[in-house]
Amino acid sequence: MLAKKIGMAEAALALSRESGLSLRQAYRYLEVAKRKEPLLSAPQPSVTLSLKMPTDLAQKLQAHAAASGLSVSEVMRRAVAAYLASVREDG
């Protein structure tokens, strides 16, 4: 898209629509492409899950996410993936 010399906003909108990305993420990918850095693979479509946890655990999760510069969702994705990988290995 960038090679076609279209504007950044137009390219981001097209990438967002074609790939199912948020507009914000599309802009991030285009910025990486402009710098000619290796591009990360597009994320898989996501679903929203609700869960309940004790307040103290939620506070620790939020504090960890803030300290690590990650979103709470990313911390949860990593934690669930690690847990599921360990369960598969055990059983």
C-alpha positions in Angstrom: 0.0 0.0 0.0 2.7 2.4 0.9 4.5 1.6 -2.4 1.4 2.9 -4.3 2.0 6.3 -2.8 -1.5 6.6 -1.2 -1.9 8.6 2.0 -1.2 7.1 5.4 -4.9 7.6 6.5 -6.2 5.9 3.4 -3.7 3.0 3.7 -4.5 2.5 7.4 -8.2 2.4 6.6 -7.8 -0.1 3.8 -5.5 -2.3 5.9 -7.9 -2.1 8.8 -10.8 -3.2 6.6 -8.9 -5.9 4.7 -7.3 -7.5 7.7 -9.8 -7.0 10.4 -7.4 -4.9 12.4 -8.3 -1.8 14.5 -7.4 1.4 12.8 -4.9 2.0 15.6 -3.1 -1.3 14.9 -3.2 -0.7 11.2 -1.4 2.6 11.7 1.2 0.8 13.9 1.9 -1.8 11.1 2.2 1.0 8.5 4.7 2.9 10.7 6.8 -0.3 11.0 6.6 -0.8 7.2 7.7 2.8 6.7 10.8 2.1 8.8 11.3 -1.2 6.9 11.5 -3.2 10.1 10.3 -6.8 10.1 6.5 -6.9 10.3 4.8 -8.9 12.9 2.1 -11.3 11.8 -1.4 -9.9 11.9 -3.2 -11.0 15.1 -6.0 -13.5 14.9 -9.5 -12.3 15.3 -10.4 -11.9 19.0 -13.4 -12.4 21.1 -14.4 -10.7 24.3 -14.5 -12.8 27.5 -15.8 -11.7 30.9 -14.4 -13.2 34.1 -14.7 -12.5 37.7 -11.7 -12.6 40.1 -11.0 -11.4 43.6 -10.4 -7.6 43.9 -6.8 -8.1 45.2 -5.9 -10.4 42.3 -7.4 -7.9 39.8 -5.4 -5.1 41.4 -2.2 -7.1 41.1 -2.9 -7.9 37.5 -3.5 -4.2 36.7 -0.4 -3.2 38.5 1.7 -5.8 36.7 0.3 -4.8 33.3 1.1 -1.1 34.0 4.6 -1.9 35.2 5.4 -4.1 32.2 3.9 -1.7 29.7 1.4 -4.3 28.5 -2.4 -4.2 28.4 -4.3 -6.3 30.9 -5.6 -8.3 28.0 -2.1 -9.1 26.8 -1.0 -10.2 30.2 -4.1 -12.4 30.4 -3.5 -13.9 26.9 0.1 -14.8 27.8 -0.9 -16.2 31.2 -3.7 -18.4 29.7 -1.4 -19.5 26.8 1.3 -20.5 29.3 -1.1 -22.3 31.5 -2.7 -24.2 28.6 0.8 -25.2 27.3 1.7 -26.6 30.7 -1.5 -28.5 31.0 -1.0 -30.1 27.5 2.6 -31.1 28.6 1.4 -32.7 31.8 -1.6 -34.6 30.4 
